Structures are given as C-alpha cells and as structure tokens.
Amino acid sequence: MRSGAPPELTASAASAIDSSPFGKPCEVVLVDGEFLPAADARVSPYANVLSYGTGTFDGIRAFWNPDHEDLYLLEADAHYDRMHRSARILGLAMPYRTPDLVELTAELLRHNRVREDAYVRPVLFLAGEVLPVRMHDVSTRLTVAVTPFPGDYASPHGVRCKVSTWRRAPDVTVPIRAKVIGSYIGPALAKTEAVRAGFDEALMLTLDGFVAEATTSNVFVRGGDAWATPPVTDDILPGITRRQVMDLICEYTGQSVSERRIHRSELFACDEVLLCGTATTVAGVVNVDGAEIGSGAVGEMTTRLHDDIRAIARRKSPRHSEWTTPVYGSGGAR
C-alpha cells in the first residue's frame, strides 16, 4: 500500500458517498441524432475525452405532474443555449439548434416512457481515437441520456458545509463559463473531502479567498433584508437556477440581489445562506465548518424559493410558464 493513503471511511461517510438520488438509467439514449439502446452507445478506450476530459455537458431537470399526466422540462432552452456557448468557448460546434435539441430531448423522454421526475444529461465530447492533447481535428459525438430522479440531491432539511481546502479554478486556467468535463475534478475532490470530514457539501473559495460556489451550486447570502451572491467575475458558473432565484427574490421583495464579492467570514455573520443549481434546485445551508448559520434552521425565503420553483417546474403554479416545456402535451401518454 502506498504511503499517505487516506484513512478508512466511517460507515456514515461511506453511506453518504454511496447514496444517490438517481434511479436506474433509462434504456434508450440519443447518439448523434439517432435513438439507440444505451448498451450500444459505446466509446472507445482511446477516445480523446477519456484521457483529457475534452468536451462539455449540461444537466436539465424534468418534473412529472400526475394531475396533468404530463412531464415538464425546466428551462431546456436556456440549458441548450448555455451548452452552445460552452461549445463555442471550446472551439466545438453543436450539431443542432436549440429548438431541435429541445424537441429531440422531449422525444427521448417519450421513447423511454418517462412518467416521473428525471434528469437529462447531454454531452458533447471529443470521441475520436486521438491520443495527443488538443481540441482541433478530433471527431465529436453528442449524446443525451435520461435518468429517473426520485430523490433529493440536497436535503430539504438543511445542508452542512465545509469550506474546502481546494480552491475554485480561476478562469485563466480553464474557461469557467463553460461546463467543461475535465474541470469538475476540483469540485469532486472538494465534495469527497467534505463528506469524509462529516459534512454534506463543500464551499469553494477563489484563489484570493472570497466565496465562489459550492461543488455544483451557486451561493446566496442574506444579511438583514439584503441578498447577495458572488459575481460572475469570481470564477463561478452563472447558473440558470441562480438567475431564477435572483428574479424571484426581486419579485418577492422589490429589491435586486447584489452581485458582489463575499468574504468567508460573512458566511458566519449572515442570517441566511442558500445553495441553488439544476440538481439541487434550492437548499438551505444550516451549518458551515461546525458553526450554525442564522437560527440553525432553513430560512423562510429559502423554503419559499424551493417550493415555488418546484411548483413552477410542475406547472402547479401559473407563474413563469415560459420556464417549462411540456413533453407529452394534453393526455400524458403517447
């Protein structure tokens, strides 16, 4: 055994790492516009992406409404627009326009007869058998896969966070505005570090020590009546749920969310902290590094945002219907 190996995980930490809110992946996937059995969507062990993480991805939620007997994609257009931007930053070309990708995704969900909450994972990657490190002159592949999502990615009862020793990679080393496959090794290390230390999630700082984001979520803090979130220039991925939260807070309070730098110490002094992202939707932070945040319970605004975004996503609320796309239309089955 090599020296310096990490200690054995406690039973609780091992359980936290192994647990997953996702179900069994669906059997049909989309590969370069063709619907195939997932077992046939093979990637060569020599594919450039497997060695270097060369590509981009996104994640889209779909929410089932049993009363409507319909499934709704949440902000699918915005996610595919972001994927187009990510591809452009990497010098890659998406093979379909956003409206076509949204319809192909809805068709994929219908192929799999999905009638429950689900998570959609589109990936554009360098699939060519090219071993040199580069982004040019390597063939690409676009895949879209679906997984049921019956659980919660983050506990609705509150998340305990550790400020990670791993820092958020700056934009001068990897394009942070793009969801680059290889760039998630840092958040993955931070997440495992936090779980092994007995926490649920990690908060990552910029190289100069300001709050950036969690491993897959943006961060908001409230002091009194004022809400703030790190600016896009602090090496964050400007999330789609982040924009939703900013819009809703402004609608609720009449005040805009301040996009400004946030000191680490502000986490301990503020009244409310929340995380938001596609998988998380909205979750309250109740503890950071062992210190209670605010009252030590999920804040009222956090709960309201969590409930309202999920109601909008299922079209149980008439507000912001432009955020959702029905998969089946009336009747639910095809």
VOBA-1610 file (N, C-alpha, C; in pm, whole numbers, padded with zeros to 5 digits, always signed):
BEGIN
Met+00085-00120+00000Met+00000+00000+00000Met+00089+00125+00000Arg+00054+00223-00082Arg+00137+00343-00089Arg+00124+00422+00040Ser+00228+00493+00076Ser+00222+00576+00197Ser+00130+00693+00173Gly+00073+00744+00282Gly-00015+00859+00272Gly-00153+00827+00224Ala-00193+00699+00220Ala-00327+00662+00177Ala-00429+00718+00274Pro-00546+00760+00225Pro-00647+00818+00314Pro-00697+00714+00411Pro-00741+00755+00532Pro-00792+00662+00630Pro-00920+00598+00581Glu-00953+00483+00640Glu-01078+00417+00606Glu-01195+00509+00638Leu-01297+00506+00553Leu-01415+00588+00578Leu-01496+00531+00693Thr-01557+00619+00770Thr-01654+00574+00868Thr-01776+00522+00795Ala-01858+00444+00864Ala-01977+00388+00799Ala-02069+00498+00748Ser-02084+00606+00827Ser-02175+00715+00784Ser-02121+00787+00664Ala-01988+00811+00659Ala-01929+00880+00544Ala-01937+00794+00420Ala-01911+00663+00435Ala-01920+00573+00319Ala-02062+00568+00266Ser-02160+00568+00357Ser-02300+00567+00315Ser-02335+00693+00240Ala-02285+00807+00288Ala-02314+00935+00221Ala-02256+00938+00082Ile-02134+00880+00065Ile-02072+00881-00067Ile-02146+00788-00162Asp-02190+00672-00111Asp-02252+00572-00197Asp-02397+00605-00230Ser-02465+00683-00146Ser-02606+00712-00169Ser-02622+00800-00292Ser-02734+00783-00360Ser-02759+00861-00480Ser-02908+00889-00492Pro-02944+01011-00531Pro-03085+01041-00550Pro-03139+00993-00684Phe-03052+00936-00768Phe-03091+00896-00903Phe-03137+00751-00906Gly-03222+00720-01003Gly-03270+00585-01024Gly-03189+00514-01130Lys-03243+00403-01180Lys-03176+00325-01283Lys-03183+00400-01416Pro-03069+00417-01484Pro-03069+00491-01611Pro-03165+00430-01713Cys-03224+00516-01794Cys-03319+00469-01895Cys-03245+00394-02007Glu-03319+00310-02077Glu-03258+00215-02171Glu-03229+00275-02308Val-03297+00382-02345Val-03277+00443-02477Val-03203+00575-02461Val-03101+00596-02544Val-03025+00720-02544Val-03023+00778-02684Leu-02985+00903-02692Leu-02972+00971-02821Leu-02824+00987-02852Val-02780+00938-02968Val-02640+00949-03009Val-02636+01010-03149Asp-02586+01130-03159Asp-02576+01200-03288Asp-02707+01195-03365Gly-02817+01219-03294Gly-02948+01227-03358Gly-03021+01096-03374Glu-02960+00985-03334Glu-03021+00853-03350Glu-03053+00793-03213Phe-03172+00737-03200Phe-03212+00673-03076Phe-03160+00529-03074Leu-03082+00496-02969Leu-03015+00367-02960Leu-03032+00308-02821Pro-03022+00175-02807Pro-03011+00117-02674Pro-02884+00169-02606Ala-02893+00198-02476Ala-02778+00253-02405Ala-02656+00163-02417Ala-02677+00031-02421Ala-02565-00063-02430Ala-02488-00050-02561Asp-02551+00008-02664Asp-02484+00024-02794Asp-02412+00158-02807Ala-02428+00245-02709Ala-02365+00378-02716Ala-02225+00369-02660Arg-02138+00303-02731Arg-02005+00274-02680Arg-01905+00384-02718Val-01807+00401-02630Val-01698+00495-02652Val-01568+00417-02649Ser-01482+00442-02744Ser-01354+00372-02750Ser-01267+00407-02629Pro-01191+00309-02577Pro-01096+00342-02468Pro-00987+00438-02513Tyr-00975+00456-02645Tyr-00877+00550-02698Tyr-00937+00688-02726Ala-01064+00706-02693Ala-01129+00834-02718Ala-01055+00946-02644Asn-01036+01056-02712Asn-00963+01169-02655Asn-01023+01213-02521Val-01155+01212-02512Val-01222+01262-02391Val-01189+01179-02268Leu-01166+01049-02284Leu-01139+00966-02167Leu-01005+00998-02103Ser-00911+01044-02183Ser-00780+01081-02128Ser-00778+01223-02075Tyr-00852+01314-02139Tyr-00830+01456-02113Tyr-00955+01534-02071Gly-01071+01470-02067Gly-01192+01542-02028Gly-01232+01650-02126Thr-01203+01627-02255Thr-01225+01727-02358Thr-01370+01723-02408Gly-01447+01816-02360Gly-01586+01824-02401Gly-01664+01909-02303Thr-01793+01919-02329Thr-01882+01998-02243Thr-02010+01920-02221Phe-02079+01955-02115Phe-02203+01886-02081Phe-02300+01984-02017Asp-02421+01938-01996Asp-02517+02018-01921Asp-02610+01921-01848Gly-02701+01976-01770Gly-02798+01895-01698Gly-02932+01966-01698Ile-03038+01892-01728Ile-03172+01950-01740Ile-03268+01867-01655Arg-03351+01933-01577Arg-03450+01862-01497Arg-03582+01850-01573Ala-03651+01739-01549Ala-03787+01719-01598Ala-03873+01681-01478Phe-03988+01746-01462Phe-04073+01727-01346Phe-04209+01672-01389Trp-04252+01566-01322Trp-04378+01500-01352Trp-04491+01562-01272Asn-04603+01592-01340Asn-04724+01639-01273Asn-04832+01533-01293Pro-04866+01455-01189Pro-04963+01347-01205Pro-05104+01398-01236Asp-05137+01519-01189Asp-05270+01573-01219Asp-05284+01607-01367His-05179+01657-01426His-05181+01689-01569His-05148+01566-01655Glu-05093+01464-01590Glu-05038+01349-01663Glu-04941+01397-01771Asp-04853+01487-01726Asp-04754+01541-01819Asp-04621+01562-01748Leu-04517+01562-01828Leu-04381+01583-01782Leu-04334+01716-01839Tyr-04267+01796-01756Tyr-04225+01929-01798Tyr-04074+01945-01788Leu-04012+01981-01899Leu-03870+02016-01898Leu-03856+02157-01842Leu-03762+02175-01749Leu-03743+02305-01687Leu-03626+02378-01752Glu-03657+02489-01817Glu-03557+02576-01879Glu-03468+02502-01979Ala-03528+02412-02056Ala-03449+02336-02154Ala-03382+02427-02255Asp-03453+02529-02301Asp-03394+02622-02398Asp-03271+02691-02341Ala-03281+02736-02215Ala-03169+02806-02153Ala-03049+02714-02136His-03074+02588-02101His-02964+02494-02084His-02894+02465-02216Tyr-02972+02446-02322Tyr-02907+02418-02450Tyr-02841+02542-02508Asp-02896+02662-02480Asp-02826+02784-02520Asp-02690+02792-02450Arg-02689+02756-02319Arg-02562+02758-02246Arg-02466+02654-02303Met-02518+02538-02341Met-02431+02436-02398Met-02371+02483-02530His-02449+02555-02610His-02395+02613-02732His-02281+02709-02700Arg-02299+02792-02596Arg-02191+02886-02558Arg-02068+02810-02509Ser-02090+02707-02429Ser-01977+02627-02380Ser-01900+02566-02496Ala-01973+02512-02594Ala-01907+02452-02710Ala-01828+02557-02787Arg-01886+02675-02802Arg-01818+02782-02876Arg-01688+02821-02806Ile-01690+02828-02673Ile-01570+02862-02597Ile-01461+02758-02622Leu-01501+02631-02633Leu-01404+02522-02655Leu-01366+02505-02802Gly-01427+02584-02889Gly-01398+02571-03031Gly-01469+02455-03097Leu-01578+02409-03035Leu-01655+02297-03089Leu-01786+02348-03148Ala-01846+02267-03233Ala-01973+02303-03297Ala-02082+02208-03252Met-02190+02264-03198Met-02307+02182-03167Met-02378+02147-03298Pro-02417+02021-03316Pro-02474+01980-03445Pro-02621+02016-03465Tyr-02687+02068-03361Tyr-02829+02102-03373Tyr-02855+02237-03307Arg-02958+02304-03358Arg-03002+02429-03297Arg-03077+02397-03166Thr-03088+02498-03080Thr-03155+02478-02951Thr-03298+02425-02965Pro-03384+02481-03051Pro-03520+02427-03061Pro-03522+02280-03101Asp-03431+02240-03189Asp-03424+02100-03231Asp-03379+02010-03116Leu-03284+02059-03036Leu-03237+01981-02921Leu-03347+01964-02817Val-03426+02068-02796Val-03536+02056-02700Val-03637+01952-02748Glu-03671+01953-02876Glu-03767+01856-02928Glu-03709+01715-02926Leu-03581+01699-02960Leu-03518+01568-02953Leu-03516+01515-02810Thr-03496+01604-02714Thr-03496+01563-02574Thr-03635+01519-02530Ala-03737+01593-02571Ala-03874+01552-02539Ala-03906+01418-02603Glu-03859+01398-02725Glu-03882+01270-02792Glu-03809+01156-02721Leu-03689+01183-02672Leu-03615+01082-02596Leu-03691+01043-02470Leu-03747+01140-02401Leu-03826+01110-02281Leu-03949+01027-02316Arg-04009+01057-02431Arg-04125+00978-02474Arg-04083+00836-02512His-03968+00822-02578His-03918+00689-02614His-03902+00603-02489Asn-03857+00666-02380Asn-03835+00592-02255Asn-03959+00586-02166Arg-04069+00644-02214Arg-04196+00644-02140Arg-04177+00695-01996Val-04106+00804-01982Val-04075+00859-01851Val-04200+00928-01795Arg-04244+00882-01679Arg-04360+00940-01612Arg-04327+00962-01464Glu-04212+01020-01442Glu-04164+01054-01308Glu-04058+01162-01324Asp-04016+01223-01214Asp-03909+01322-01221Asp-03784+01258-01282Ala-03715+01335-01364Ala-03599+01279-01434Ala-03492+01385-01453Tyr-03373+01336-01483Tyr-03258+01422-01509Tyr-03203+01388-01648Val-03183+01490-01729Val-03134+01473-01866Val-02989+01520-01873Arg-02903+01436-01930Arg-02760+01470-01937Arg-02713+01471-02082Pro-02707+01589-02146Pro-02645+01599-02279Pro-02494+01621-02266Val-02418+01555-02352Val-02272+01566-02351Val-02222+01578-02494Leu-02139+01677-02519Leu-02068+01691-02647Leu-01920+01671-02617Phe-01858+01570-02680Phe-01722+01537-02641Phe-01639+01492-02762Leu-01508+01496-02743Leu-01415+01450-02846Leu-01406+01299-02839Ala-01472+01232-02934Ala-01481+01086-02933Ala-01374+01020-03020Gly-01304+01098-03101Gly-01205+01041-03190Gly-01090+00972-03116Glu-01034+00868-03178Glu-00923+00792-03119Glu-00793+00866-03146Val-00778+00978-03076Val-00663+01066-03094Val-00599+01086-02957Leu-00477+01040-02939Leu-00413+01047-02808Leu-00340+01178-02779Pro-00289+01252-02877Pro-00226+01380-02844Pro-00326+01476-02778Val-00274+01561-02691Val-00357+01661-02623Val-00387+01776-02719Arg-00513+01791-02755Arg-00555+01902-02839Arg-00706+01904-02848Met-00760+02017-02899Met-00903+02030-02921Met-00938+02027-03070His-00840+02044-03157His-00868+02054-03301His-00849+01919-03370Asp-00918+01904-03482Asp-00904+01787-03569Asp-00930+01655-03495Val-01033+01655-03411Val-01078+01533-03343Val-01229+01526-03359Ser-01281+01412-03402Ser-01425+01400-03424Ser-01501+01408-03292Thr-01620+01465-03299Thr-01703+01483-03180Thr-01823+01390-03184Arg-01885+01376-03068Arg-02009+01300-03057Arg-02100+01373-02959Leu-02228+01376-02989Leu-02329+01433-02899Leu-02419+01322-02850Thr-02426+01305-02719Thr-02516+01206-02660Thr-02609+01276-02563Val-02729+01220-02550Val-02825+01267-02449Val-02881+01144-02380Ala-02874+01142-02249Ala-02921+01028-02170Ala-03016+01077-02062Val-03099+00987-02012Val-03201+01021-01913Val-03192+00925-01796Thr-03204+00980-01676Thr-03205+00900-01554Thr-03320+00946-01465Pro-03401+00855-01413Pro-03503+00895-01315Pro-03438+00966-01196Phe-03511+01060-01137Phe-03456+01142-01029Phe-03559+01149-00915Pro-03581+01036-00845Pro-03686+01034-00743Pro-03646+01098-00611Gly-03516+01117-00587Gly-03470+01165-00457Gly-03435+01313-00458Asp-03375+01358-00348Asp-03327+01496-00334Asp-03176+01497-00344Tyr-03122+01583-00429Tyr-02977+01596-00442Tyr-02917+01658-00317Ala-02993+01748-00255Ala-02952+01809-00128Ala-03070+01804-00033Ser-03044+01783+00094Ser-03151+01766+00191Ser-03235+01893+00203Pro-03367+01881+00194Pro-03453+01999+00215Pro-03455+02044+00360His-03400+01964+00450His-03397+01997+00593His-03272+02074+00632Gly-03184+02097+00536Gly-03065+02176+00565Gly-02936+02103+00529Val-02839+02179+00481Val-02712+02126+00434Val-02600+02178+00525Arg-02510+02089+00565Arg-02393+02124+00645Arg-02272+02131+00553Cys-02207+02246+00549Cys-02100+02271+00454Cys-01964+02286+00521Lys-01862+02243+00450Lys-01723+02265+00490Lys-01657+02355+00386Val-01587+02457+00433Val-01508+02537+00340Val-01389+02453+00298Ser-01379+02427+00171Ser-01281+02331+00119Ser-01140+02386+00119Thr-01044+02296+00133Thr-00904+02335+00113Thr-00872+02346-00036Trp-00957+02288-00120Trp-00940+02301-00265Trp-01005+02430-00311Arg-00933+02511-00387Arg-00984+02639-00435Arg-01051+02624-00571Arg-01140+02715-00600Arg-01206+02719-00730Arg-01103+02757-00836Ala-01096+02679-00944Ala-01001+02708-01051Ala-01034+02842-01115Pro-00935+02928-01137Pro-00961+03058-01199Pro-00981+03045-01349Asp-01047+03144-01405Asp-01080+03143-01547Asp-00956+03150-01636Val-00844+03191-01581Val-00721+03196-01660Val-00660+03058-01679Thr-00709+02956-01606Thr-00657+02820-01624Thr-00753+02732-01702Val-00883+02753-01686Val-00984+02675-01757Val-01105+02766-01772Pro-01174+02764-01886Pro-01287+02857-01905Pro-01405+02821-01815Ile-01419+02896-01706Ile-01519+02865-01604Ile-01661+02886-01655Arg-01680+02976-01751Arg-01815+02999-01803Arg-01866+02882-01888Ala-01776+02791-01923Ala-01815+02670-01995Ala-01820+02553-01897Lys-01917+02465-01917Lys-01924+02344-01834Lys-01832+02239-01897Val-01705+02249-01863Val-01603+02163-01921Val-01595+02033-01842Ile-01597+01921-01911Ile-01598+01791-01843Ile-01480+01780-01747Gly-01359+01808-01794Gly-01241+01787-01712Gly-01228+01881-01594Ser-01302+01993-01594Ser-01286+02091-01487Ser-01354+02050-01358Tyr-01430+01941-01358Tyr-01505+01902-01239Tyr-01425+01814-01144Ile-01299+01790-01171Ile-01216+01715-01077Ile-01198+01793-00947Gly-01184+01925-00957Gly-01170+02008-00836Gly-01292+01999-00746Pro-01413+02026-00798Pro-01533+02007-00716Pro-01550+01865-00663Ala-01511+01765-00743Ala-01524+01627-00697Ala-01434+01601-00576Leu-01311+01652-00581Leu-01221+01638-00467Leu-01274+01712-00345Ala-01330+01831-00368Ala-01384+01909-00258Ala-01504+01839-00194Lys-01589+01781-00275Lys-01707+01710-00223Lys-01664+01593-00136Thr-01572+01511-00185Thr-01528+01394-00109Thr-01458+01436+00020Glu-01378+01542+00013Glu-01313+01594+00134Glu-01416+01632+00239Ala-01523+01700+00195Ala-01627+01744+00289Ala-01701+01625+00350Val-01738+01529+00267Val-01813+01412+00317Val-01727+01330+00412Arg-01601+01312+00379Arg-01512+01237+00467Arg-01493+01306+00601Ala-01511+01438+00603Ala-01499+01513+00728Ala-01631+01521+00804Gly-01736+01457+00749Gly-01864+01453+00819Gly-01964+01558+00777Phe-01936+01629+00667Phe-02027+01732+00617Phe-02102+01680+00494Asp-02197+01761+00445Asp-02276+01722+00328Asp-02221+01778+00198Glu-02160+01894+00205Glu-02123+01968+00084Glu-02002+02055+00115Ala-01936+02098+00007Ala-01819+02185+00020Ala-01849+02322-00040Leu-01792+02424+00023Leu-01792+02558-00033Leu-01649+02588-00078Met-01636+02637-00200Met-01504+02662-00258Met-01479+02813-00267Leu-01357+02852-00235Leu-01317+02992-00239Leu-01236+03019-00365Thr-01231+03145-00402Thr-01142+03187-00510Thr-00997+03178-00461Leu-00902+03193-00552Leu-00762+03187-00512Leu-00727+03294-00409Asp-00796+03410-00414Asp-00767+03516-00317Asp-00862+03514-00198Gly-00937+03404-00181Gly-01006+03382-00054Gly-01149+03429-00042Phe-01213+03465-00154Phe-01353+03504-00149Phe-01442+03384-00183Val-01566+03387-00137Val-01660+03278-00164Val-01689+03273-00314Ala-01676+03154-00372Ala-01708+03136-00513Ala-01840+03060-00526Glu-01838+02929-00505Glu-01959+02849-00517Glu-01940+02716-00446Ala-02046+02639-00439Ala-02036+02502-00388Ala-01991+02413-00503Thr-01992+02281-00484Thr-01935+02194-00587Thr-02017+02194-00715Thr-02150+02206-00703Thr-02235+02212-00824Thr-02346+02315-00807Ser-02329+02409-00717Ser-02436+02505-00687Ser-02379+02644-00667Asn-02459+02743-00700Asn-02427+02881-00666Asn-02467+02911-00522Val-02411+03017-00466Val-02430+03053-00326Val-02495+03190-00316Phe-02593+03201-00225Phe-02655+03329-00191Phe-02648+03347-00040Val-02630+03472+00005Val-02631+03502+00148Val-02726+03620+00173Arg-02785+03618+00292Arg-02873+03729+00332Arg-02826+03786+00464Gly-02811+03918+00467Gly-02786+03990+00591Gly-02896+04093+00608Gly-02982+04076+00710Gly-03099+04162+00722Gly-03193+04137+00606Asp-03227+04244+00533Asp-03316+04230+00417Asp-03240+04221+00285Ala-03109+04227+00290Ala-03027+04237+00167Ala-02970+04101+00129Trp-02992+04064+00003Trp-02938+03940-00050Trp-02819+03970-00141Ala-02721+03879-00140Ala-02603+03896-00225Ala-02559+03759-00277Thr-02491+03761-00390Thr-02435+03640-00450Thr-02304+03677-00518Pro-02206+03588-00521Pro-02079+03623-00587Pro-02098+03662-00732Pro-02016+03754-00781Pro-02028+03799-00920Pro-01969+03695-01015Val-02005+03705-01142Val-01954+03610-01241Val-01802+03620-01255Thr-01744+03734-01216Thr-01600+03751-01225Thr-01524+03681-01112Asp-01596+03619-01018Asp-01530+03543-00912Asp-01530+03393-00945Asp-01510+03363-01072Asp-01486+03225-01118Asp-01602+03131-01089Ile-01724+03182-01101Ile-01842+03098-01084Ile-01898+03059-01221Leu-01973+02950-01223Leu-02057+02923-01338Leu-02189+02994-01314Pro-02227+03092-01396Pro-02353+03164-01372Pro-02471+03074-01403Gly-02526+03015-01300Gly-02628+02912-01316Gly-02762+02965-01363Ile-02837+02877-01424Ile-02973+02910-01468Ile-03066+02921-01348Thr-03049+02832-01250Thr-03128+02844-01127Thr-03088+02970-01051Arg-02963+03010-01058Arg-02919+03136-00998Arg-03000+03252-01053Arg-03018+03254-01183Arg-03098+03361-01243Arg-03244+03354-01197Gln-03299+03233-01187Gln-03436+03218-01137Gln-03449+03273-00996Val-03354+03237-00910Val-03358+03283-00771Val-03348+03434-00764Met-03260+03494-00843Met-03247+03640-00845Met-03377+03705-00889Asp-03441+03648-00992Asp-03568+03703-01041Asp-03676+03694-00934Leu-03687+03578-00869Leu-03794+03558-00772Leu-03773+03643-00647Ile-03650+03655-00599Ile-03625+03740-00483Ile-03665+03883-00514Cys-03634+03930-00633Cys-03673+04066-00673Cys-03825+04079-00679Glu-03892+03975-00730Glu-04038+03978-00736Glu-04099+03979-00596Tyr-04043+03903-00505Tyr-04096+03894-00369Tyr-04073+04022-00289Thr-03952+04078-00300Thr-03912+04186-00209Thr-03907+04323-00274Gly-03905+04327-00407Gly-03889+04454-00475Gly-03745+04503-00475Gln-03653+04421-00423Gln-03512+04459-00419Gln-03428+04363-00502Ser-03332+04417-00574Ser-03243+04334-00653Ser-03139+04266-00565Val-03094+04150-00609Val-02986+04081-00541Val-02855+04147-00582Ser-02770+04176-00484Ser-02640+04238-00513Ser-02541+04131-00558Glu-02477+04155-00672Glu-02370+04068-00719Glu-02239+04132-00678Arg-02179+04076-00571Arg-02058+04136-00515Arg-01972+04028-00451Arg-01849+04064-00420Arg-01757+03971-00355Arg-01803+03945-00211Ile-01787+03821-00169Ile-01832+03781-00035Ile-01714+03721+00041His-01680+03784+00156His-01574+03730+00239His-01619+03599+00304Arg-01524+03513+00333Arg-01555+03388+00403Arg-01621+03416+00539Ser-01574+03518+00610Ser-01629+03548+00743Ser-01776+03589+00737Glu-01820+03639+00620Glu-01960+03680+00606Glu-02054+03560+00617Leu-02004+03441+00584Leu-02086+03321+00597Leu-02132+03301+00742Phe-02045+03335+00836Phe-02075+03312+00977Phe-02156+03426+01038Ala-02153+03543+00975Ala-02222+03660+01030Ala-02361+03681+00970Cys-02390+03616+00856Cys-02516+03644+00787Cys-02634+03571+00852Asp-02754+03603+00805Asp-02876+03547+00862Asp-02928+03426+00785Glu-02886+03411+00660Glu-02939+03301+00578Glu-02840+03274+00465Val-02818+03147+00435Val-02735+03106+00322Val-02811+02999+00246Leu-02812+03009+00114Leu-02875+02904+00034Leu-02785+02866-00082Leu-02804+02744-00128Leu-02740+02693-00248Leu-02846+02671-00353Cys-02811+02692-00481Cys-02908+02667-00587Cys-02836+02616-00711Gly-02903+02524-00780Gly-02849+02467-00902Gly-02952+02374-00963Thr-02923+02324-01081Thr-03020+02240-01151Thr-03056+02116-01070Ala-02956+02043-01022Ala-02985+01923-00944Ala-03038+01957-00806Thr-02981+02058-00744Thr-03018+02097-00608Thr-03153+02167-00603Thr-03192+02235-00705Thr-03293+02342-00708Thr-03252+02444-00601Val-03314+02443-00482Val-03275+02537-00377Val-03265+02460-00246Ala-03156+02482-00172Ala-03136+02415-00043Ala-03076+02513+00055Gly-03119+02505+00179Gly-03068+02594+00282Gly-02943+02539+00348Val-02847+02627+00373Val-02727+02590+00448Val-02751+02624+00594Val-02738+02526+00683Val-02766+02547+00825Val-02639+02547+00910Asn-02527+02506+00851Asn-02404+02496+00928Asn-02285+02508+00833Val-02185+02585+00872Val-02060+02595+00796Val-01944+02575+00893Asp-01863+02476+00865Asp-01746+02445+00948Asp-01781+02427+01095Gly-01901+02372+01122Gly-01943+02346+01259Gly-02016+02460+01325Ala-02027+02574+01260Ala-02097+02690+01316Ala-02237+02701+01256Glu-02338+02723+01340Glu-02474+02739+01291Glu-02487+02868+01211Ile-02568+02862+01105Ile-02597+02980+01024Ile-02734+03033+01066Gly-02739+03161+01102Gly-02864+03221+01145Gly-02921+03148+01264Ser-03045+03102+01251Ser-03113+03031+01359Ser-03073+02883+01366Gly-02996+02838+01268Gly-02961+02697+01262Gly-03062+02613+01188Ala-03163+02679+01130Ala-03267+02610+01052Ala-03274+02672+00914Val-03337+02601+00820Val-03355+02654+00684Val-03439+02781+00691Gly-03394+02885+00621Gly-03461+03014+00627Gly-03594+03017+00553Glu-03677+03115+00587Glu-03810+03127+00527Glu-03802+03154+00378Met-03713+03242+00337Met-03703+03272+00194Met-03653+03150+00118Thr-03558+03078+00175Thr-03507+02957+00110Thr-03619+02857+00088Thr-03701+02835+00192Thr-03814+02742+00180Thr-03912+02789+00073Arg-03940+02918+00071Arg-04034+02970-00029Arg-03980+02951-00170Leu-03852+02980-00190Leu-03792+02964-00322Leu-03793+02818-00365His-03756+02728-00273His-03757+02584-00302His-03895+02539-00347Asp-03997+02577-00270Asp-04133+02532-00301Asp-04186+02594-00429Asp-04158+02722-00448Asp-04212+02792-00565Asp-04147+02745-00695Ile-04017+02724-00695Ile-03951+02679-00818Ile-04002+02540-00856Arg-04021+02453-00759Arg-04073+02320-00790Arg-04220+02325-00835Ala-04298+02417-00778Ala-04436+02432-00824Ala-04439+02486-00967Ile-04352+02581-00998Ile-04341+02633-01135Ile-04297+02522-01229Ala-04200+02441-01185Ala-04147+02334-01269Ala-04253+02230-01305Arg-04349+02207-01217Arg-04456+02109-01242Arg-04582+02176-01301Arg-04574+02306-01324Arg-04689+02386-01368Arg-04806+02373-01270Lys-04772+02360-01142Lys-04874+02370-01038Lys-04901+02515-01004Ser-04810+02601-01047Ser-04825+02745-01033Ser-04838+02806-01172Pro-04924+02907-01189Pro-04938+02969-01321Pro-04823+03062-01357Arg-04736+03090-01262Arg-04628+03185-01285Arg-04516+03123-01369His-04455+03204-01448His-04336+03169-01528His-04356+03039-01607Ser-04468+03029-01674Ser-04489+02912-01760Ser-04388+02906-01873Glu-04324+03021-01902Glu-04222+03024-02008Glu-04097+02944-01968Trp-04085+02908-01842Trp-03969+02829-01798Trp-03986+02680-01830Thr-04104+02637-01864Thr-04128+02493-01879Thr-04174+02457-02021Thr-04142+02334-02060Thr-04182+02279-02190Thr-04251+02145-02166Pro-04378+02130-02206Pro-04446+02001-02187Pro-04389+01895-02281Val-04376+01774-02231Val-04321+01663-02308Val-04430+01588-02382Tyr-04543+01562-02316Tyr-04649+01483-02375Tyr-04764+01569-02427Gly-04780+01688-02379Gly-04898+01765-02414Gly-05016+01712-02337Ser-05136+01748-02375Ser-05254+01702-02301Ser-05268+01551-02311Gly-05306+01489-02201Gly-05332+01345-02201Gly-05219+01263-02145Gly-05094+01311-02155Gly-04984+01247-02084Gly-04925+01123-02149Ala-04997+01043-02227Ala-04942+00919-02281Ala-04943+00922-02433Arg-04837+00861-02490Arg-04831+00853-02636Arg-04781+00717-02678
//
